[in-house]
Amino acid sequence: MKQREITVLTDASLITCIVQRGLADKIVQAAQDAGAQGATINYAQGSGVRERLGIMGLAVEVDKEVVSIVVANDQADRIFEVIYLAGQLDTPGMGVMTMTQLDKVATYVPHELVEKLSKES
């Protein structure tokens, strides 16, 4: 039986962007154009100042899209900026974005690439 190994990456960040429903595809495309490999989109409901704008002051559910992207640290600032602009987050009420340093990321990495990177270190 073949020995299985975990390849752990330690130079990665997670960018999480919460935006108005319908903007996630635009944000993912901009991130990929800037070098991101992919993204995960989840749907959520938010609340805040705008929830009281319904008829007779009743709460209105606000649909959101949550975009999560794992990026290499050397690309993180550039992709963060591109997402900010694509999501129009400089406009009040459009959304919020965070970036978190990740301690470990485990995913499939081709054996040839692991060998190449370990020789360069």
N, C-alpha and C positions, 0 to 999 in steps of 0.2 A: 504494500500500500504506500502511496506517495505521501511524503511528509508535507503537511500544510503549514504555511507560515503567514503571519500577519505582517504586512508592510505598513508601517505607521509614518505618516507625514507630520512634521512638527512646525512647518512654516506656512500655516494657513490661517485665514480669517473668515468669519461668517458675516456676510452683509444681509441684513434683514430690512425689508422695506415694506411698509404698510401704506397702501394707497387706495384711492377711490376705485370702485368696481369698474373694470373695463380698461385699466391702464397697465395691467401686469404684462401683457404681451409686448407692448411697446417698450417697457422697461427691460424685459428679458432680451429682446432683440438688440437694444442699445448695449447691454452688458456683454452679449456675445460678440458684437461688433468690436468691442473694446478688449476682447480676449478671454472672457469668462467661458468656461466649458459647458455650463448648463445651469439650470435653476429648478427650483421646486415652487409651485404656486399652490397656496391654500386659500380657502375662502373663510371669511370671518364676519362678525358683526361688531361694530364699534359704537361707542356712545361718547357724548361730550356736549359742548355748547350747542351744536346744531340739532341735537335730539329733541329740543323743545320747540322746534319750528313747525310742528304738525298742527292740525286743526284743533282748536280749543286747548292748546298746550299739552296734548297727549304726546307721549314719547313716540318717536319715529325710529324704526330700526334702520341702521345705516350699514349697508353691505360694503365690505372691504375685501381687498386682495392682499395677501401676504406673500411676498417674494423672498425666498431664501437662496442665497448663492454662496458657495464655498469657493474662495479664490486664494491664489498664492499671495503671500505677503508683498512680494515685489510688484504685484498688479493691483493690490487692494485700493490704494488711494485713487488711482486713475479710474477704476471701475466705480468706486463710490461717487466720484464727481460726475461721471457720465450718467449714472442712475439718478442722481439728484436733479440734473438738468432734464433728462427724459421724462421724469415723473412730475416735473414742474413743482418741486417741493419748496421753491421760493415763493409760492403763492399760498396765502392763508387757507387752511382747511384741506389742502391737497394730500397731506400724509406726513409720515415721520420715517426716519431711517436710522439704523444703528449699525456699528461694526464691532465685532467681538473677536479677540484673539483666541484661537483654538489651541488647546494643549496637544491634542492628538486627533488625527483624521485617519481612518482606515478605509481603504477601498481597493479595488483591483488595480494593480500596477503591473504591466508586462515585465516578466523576468529579465528580459534584455535591458530594459530601462533601469531596473534596480541594479543590475551588474554595472552598467555604465556609470551611474551616479555614485556607486560605492567606490569605483576605481578613481573617480575625480576627487573624492574627499581625502 
